[in-house]
Amino acid sequence: MINFDNILLIDGAMGTSIQNLNLSSSDFGGDHLDGCNEYLNIINPTYIKDIHRSFIDVGANIIETNTFGATPIVLDEYKLSDLAEEINFKAAQIAKSSIQNTDNSILVASSMGPTTKLLSLNQIKSADVTFDLLVQNYKIQARGLISGGSDFLLIETSQDILNVKAAIQGIQLAKSDLNTNDIPFAIQCTIENMGTTLGGQDIESFYLTIRHNDLLWIGMNCATGPKFMREHLRILSQISSHPISIVPNAGLPDEYGNYNETPTEFSKTIEEYIKNGWVNVVGGCCGTVPEHISKLKRLVQKYKSGFDLNKNKSNFNSKHFVTGLESLYVDESTKPILVGERTNVLGSKRFKKLIENDDFDQASEIGKLQINSGANVLDVCLQNTDRNEIDDIKKFLEKLTAKVKSPIMIDSTDIEVIKESIKLCPGKIIINSINLEDGIEKFDHIAPIIKSFGASVI
C-alpha cells in the first residue's frame, strides 16, 4: 500500500493548530463542549479541513484525522459517547475531502490515542476500566474511521502496552464487523524522560511485544523533542524489521505549556537521524505547525532513502525472545534460562497457603524475591479445584505485574485463564502446558488466541 523507498512526511499537530485558532466556546457548541476538539468534526468541520489543507500545502504525504480522543470513554467526559462512531466517520470524511484536487499519493491516517486510562496503572487501583471495555471502545472508533474512508489506522502516543493490545484487538473486531482486511495499522509509542513508557516498558521490550503483528510501521511520537529520542531511535533501528517513524514535539514545553523549538532546530536533529538511516517516516507532534513540516519537506526531498527494511531481518528472525516490562533473549549467550517455580500452588505450600488466605500482595512478594534471587522468568500456576482459578489469576497478576519487570509464564490448562492472563500481563508471555491431551478441538480453540497476542508456548 505504501512505498517506503522514499522517506514519507506526516503532518504536524492538530491540537496545536486548533489552539492557535483561538476558538470560543460557541465554536465548540457551547460551554459544556468547550475544548472537545473532536466535536468540531460535527459542528465546525471547515476548521478541521483548513488545518489539513495547511499541512498538505507545505508538502505532507500523510494527514491525520482529528480523532485523537474520539473513543467513547474519552468523549463521555462531554456526554458524547453515543456519537463516537459518527464523530470518527465524519473525521475520516473530512480528511479525505481535504485531499481532493491534490496529489493522489496523499494518504489519510486515522489517529487513535491512548484514551485517558492506562490499564497497567488502573488495574491496581480499581476495576472500572477493563481490557475488554477498551477493546470495545477501540472497535467503535475503528469502525467509524474505516467506514469513513481512512487509508490506515495509527495507534499513537501509546503509553501502556496493555492499551495497545486492546487497540489491536478492537481493530481486528472492527475489520471483522465490516468484512474487510484491507486496512493496515501503524503503532507509535511515547517514551518519557525516564526512558520508558508510562507503563514501564523500554523501546526494545515495547517493540518485541508487538513485533508479530503485520505493522505498517513502528515508531515514537510526542513526549519530548527530537533530541531526547536519539538513543531510543538508535536501539529501534537495530532490532526493527518494520519501517520506523519519528514524530516528536517541538521540544519540551516551558512553564506555560508552550513549545519553543524552532523549525530550524527541529529539522536539524531529525536530519541527523535521516542521515544515520534510522527512519522512514518523519513528522511533528505537539507544538509543530506548518513551518516545521515545511522544513522537514526539504529534508525528505534531499535524502531519498531511509531505514533499510532488510537490515535486521536475516539476523533477527531466527532469535527467540519473550518480554515483560523488560526483554529476554533465549540464545546461547543467555542459557540456562532460570524459571522461578515458587509462584506455583502445586510447587510451594507457602504460596498456596497465601493464595488460600487471599493474601495476593504477600504472594506476589514471593515472585519478586525469586526475580531478585536470579530467576529470569516466573512460572505462575493457580490451579486449585477448591478455588476459582480465573478470579485468583486476575487478583494475583494485578499485584505481580506491578512488582516485577521480567517475563511471565502462565501454567494452566484452562483456556479462559489463559485468555485473562494475556490481557493482564504486559509483554510477550509464555503459556505452559499446551498439549493435545484433551484432543485437537481444545488446541484449535486456543491456537488463534496465542497467535493473535504473539505468545510463546511450551
N, C-alpha and C positions, 0 to 999 in steps of 0.2 A: 504493500500500500504506500509506504513512504520510502523514498530513495535517500539513503544516508551517505551516498557518495560525496555529497556536499554538506557543509555544516548548515543546519537549519536554525532559523531565528524565530523565537516565540515572543509574544508581545510583553508589555510592561504591566504595571499594577492597576487593576480595575478599581480596587478600593481607594487608592490614592487619587486616581482620575476622578472618581465620584466626589471625593472630599474636596478636590480643587474646584468643583463646580459651585461650591457654597450654596447648596440647595436648602430650601426652607422646609419646615415640617409639612407644609401643604403639598410640596412636590412629592413627598413620600406617601401622601394620602391622609395626613392628619398627625397630631401629636403622638398618638398611640402607635404609629408606624414609623416615626422619625428614626432614621438610621438603619432601616431594613433595606439594604441595598438591593436585595433580590426582588423585592416587591416592585421595584422600578421596571422590571420586565413586563409587568402587567399594566401599571398606571402611567408610566412615562418611558416607553421603550425607545423614544428618539434619543434620549440622553445616552443610553447604552450603545445604540447604533453609532452615534457620533464618536464615542470613545473607541469602539472597534475601528472605525474609519481612520482615526488619528494614528493608530499603530500600523494599519495597513499602508497608509500614505508614506510612512518612513521605512517601509520595506519588510515588515513582519511576514514570515511564511505561515505562521500559525497564530490564531487568535483564540483566546479562552472565553468561554461563556461566563456570564455574570451569575454563577451558581455556587460559589464557594461555600455559602452557608444555607443551601437550599434543601437540606434534609428536613423531614417533618419535625424531628426532635429539636432542631435549631429554630425553625420557623414557628414552633409552638410558643416561643417566647413572645411572639407578636400575635398569637392566636391565629396563625395562618397555616397550621399543619395540614389542614384539609386541601389546601391549594398547592401543595408541594409538587405534585406531578405536573400540574398545569404551569407553574412557575418555571420549572425546568424545561418543559416543552417549548414555552414561549422564548426562553433564553436561547435555546438552540436555533430556533427560527430566526430570531433577531440577528444572531451571529451569521447564519447562512445568508440572510438578506443583505448583510453589510458587505459581502464579498461579490455580490452581483456586479457585473460590468468591470471585473478586475481579472487578474491572472487566475486561471482555473486551478493553479497549483496551491493556492492558499487553502489551508485546512482549518477546521473548527475542532478545537479540543474542549471537551466538557469538563469543567472544574468540579471536583468532588473533594471538599475539605474534610478535616478530621472530626467534625462536629464539635460540640463543647464538652464532650465527655471522653475520658480516657479509660478504657476498660481495665488496664493494668492497675490504675490507681483507684478507680471507682469500686472495683470488686472487693477491695479491702474495707471500704467504708460503708457501702450499702448495696442492696440488690435492686435498686430502682432502674438501673440500666444494665441490660444483659447483652451478651454476644448476639443472641437470636433477635433481640429488639433492633440492634444496629444493622443486622443483615436485612431486616425488613425495611428499615429506613433507607439504606443504600439501594435496595431493589426498587423502591418507589422513585428515588431520584434518577437512577439509571434508566428506568423505563421511560420517564419523561424526556430525558436527554436523547436517548436513542430514537424515540418516536419523532422528536423534533428535527432530526437530520444531522446529528453530530457525526463527525468522521471518526473520532475515537474519544475515549474517556481518560481523564487524567486524575488519578488519586494523588493529591498533593498535600504538602505541609504535613506529612504523616509523622506523628509524634509517638505512636504506640502501635506495635506490630499486631496486637490483637484487633485493633480497629481496622488495620489494613486487611487482615484475614477476613474480617466481617464484610468489608467493602468488596473484596474479590468474590465472596460467596453471593453477595447481593447482586453483583453484576451478572454472574452466571445465571442466577434465577431470573433476572430481568430478560436476559437473552433467550432463555427458555420460554418465558411467557410470550415473547414477541416472535418466537420461532426464527431466530437469526443467530448466526455465528460469525457474522462479518465485522463486528465492532471490536477492535482491539483495545487494550488499555495500557497506559504507562503509569509508573509509580515514582513519586519524588518524596523523599523523607526530609525531615528538618533536624539537623544536628545542632544542638545548643552549644554554648561556650564551654560547658564541662566535657564536651567530646562525645556525647551520646544523645540519643533522642530523649524526650521527657520520660518515655517508658523504660529507658536504661540501656538500650542496645547501641553498640558502636556500628559504624557503617558496614563493616565486614559481616557481622552477625545479621544485621538487618537484611542485607542483600542475599546472603546464603539461605536465609529462611524462605525467601520468595523466589529464589532463582529458578525453581522448577516450572514456574509459570511462563507462558508464551508472552513475554513483555514486549511492548513496543519500544520502551526504553526504561532505564533506571537512572535516578539522579537525585539531586538535592535542590531544595529551594528554601527561601525565607531565612529566618533566624538571625543571620549575620550578613555582613558584606562579603564580597568575593575573597578577600584576603584570608579570612578565617576558615575558608573551605579548603584551602590548599592541601593539607595533609590528608583529609578525608577523601578528597578527589583523587589524590595520588594512589591511595590504597584501593579505591574502587576501580581505577584504571588497571590495576594489577590482577584483579580477580574477575572482572565482569566479562560475560560472554554476550551481553546485550549493549546496544547503544547507550551512551551516557549523556545526561543533561546537567547543566548548572544554571540555576535561575535565582541569583542572590538578591538580597535587599540592596538598596543604595546606601551601604554602610550600616553602622549601628545607630539607633535613634538617640537623639540627645535628650536632655531632661524634660523637654517639651513634646517629645514624641516625633520630632522632625528628623527626616533622613537627609543628610547633607553631602553625601559622596557625589561629586560632580560626574557628569557623563564621561569626561576625560579620564578621571581617576578610575572610575568603574570599568571602563573598557580596557584600560591599560593592564589591569590584573587579569582580566579574562583573556586578553591576548596571550599572556604567558601560558595559560592553560591550553589554549588552542595550539600554540607553537609546540608544546610538550606532547601533543597528540592525545590529550586526555578526554576530549569532549566531542560530541556530535550535534548537540542542541544547546543553544545559549539563549538567554532572555533575562527579564528583570522581574523582581517581586516588589515588596513594599518600598515605596518611595521612588520607584522608577517611572519616568514619564517618557513621552515620545523622543525627547532629546537623547535619553540613554539608549533607546533602541536604535535610533539613527546612527549613533556611534558604533554600536555593535554591527550594524549592517555593513559598515565599511570593512570591519574585520572579516565578516563572512565572505565578502567579495574578494578580500585579499588572500585569505587562506582557504583553499578549495577543499582540503580533506581534513578529517578529524580523527577520532579514535578508531584504530584498526579493529574491526569486529572479529577478525580471525586471530587476534593476538593471543588470547588466553584459551581458546577452545581446545587445542591439541593437548596442552599440558594440564588442563583443569578438569576436563570432562571425566578423566579417569580417577579423580580424587573422591574420597568418601568423607563426608562430614555431617555433623549434627550441630545444633545450636540451641542455646538458651538465650540469655542476655549476652553470652559470650560464645565464641565458636570453638569447636573441637574437631580437628582433622584426624582421621583414622588412617595412619600410614606407618611405615617402618620407623619413622622418627618419633612417633608418639606411643608406640606399643611398649608394654602392655597397657591397654585402657582399663583403669580400675573402676569397677562398678560398686557403689555403696549399696549394700543389701539390708541395712538396718531399718529402712523405712518400708518394711515389708511385714505385714501381720503374720505371715507364715514363717518368717525367719527371725523375729525378735519378739520375745514375750513382753519386754518393757514397752516397745512401740505399740503392740496390740492392746496392752492394758490402758495406755494413754488414749488410744482411739475409742476404746470401750467406755472410757470416762468422759468422752467428748472434749478432751484437752488437746485440741488440734494445734494450739500455739506451742505447747511444750513438745508435742510430737514433731513439729517442724524443726525444732531445735536439734533433734537427732540428725536430721538431714544436713543442717548447717554444720554440725560437728563433723560429720563424715566428709564433707567437702573440705573443711579446714584441715582434716587429717590426711588429705591426699586423694580422695576419690575424684574421678573425672566426670562420672555420671551417677545419678541417683536412680535406683530402681524403686518404684512405688507400687505397692500391692496392698489393696484394702479389701480383698475378697474374704468375706466372713458371712456364713449362712445365717447368722443371728442378727445381722445388721443390714441397712440399706446402703449398698456399695456406692450408688450414684450420689447420694447425699453426703457420704463420707468423703468421696473423692473431691467433690466441689469444695467442701469446707477445708479439707487438708491442703489442696493445691493453692487455694487463695492465700493461705498462710505461707506455704513453702516458697512459692514464686516471688514473694516479697522479701525473702531472705537469702536465696541462692541465685547465682548467675549461670550455673552450669546446666548442661542439657539434662533432660529428664526422660526416664524410661518408664512407660506405663505397662504394668504387668497385669493384664486382665483378659478374660475370655468373653466378657460381656460387651457387646457392640455398643450399647448405649453409654457405658462407662468410657469406652474409648472415644466416642464422639464428644462427650462432655469434656474429657481431658484435653483434647485437641483445642477446644475453644478457650480453655483456661491457661494453657501453657504457652508462654512466648517462645518463639523459636521453632526449630525443626525437631520434633520429638522422635523418640524410638518407641515402637509398640512391640512389646514382648508377647510370647505365647501365641503367635499367629500359626495356626496349623489346620489340618484337614480332618481332625478327629471327629468333628460333627458333620462332616460331609462338605461337598463343594458349594452348597447353597449358602451357607453362612459366610464362607470365604468370598463368594461373589458379591455378597452384600457389603462387606467391609472394604473390599479392594478399591472401589471408586472413592471412598472416603479417604483412604490412605493416599491415593494418587492426587486427589484434589488439594489436600493440605501438604503434600510433599513429605509425609512422614517416612522414617526408616523403619524396617521391620526385622524381627528376629523370629 
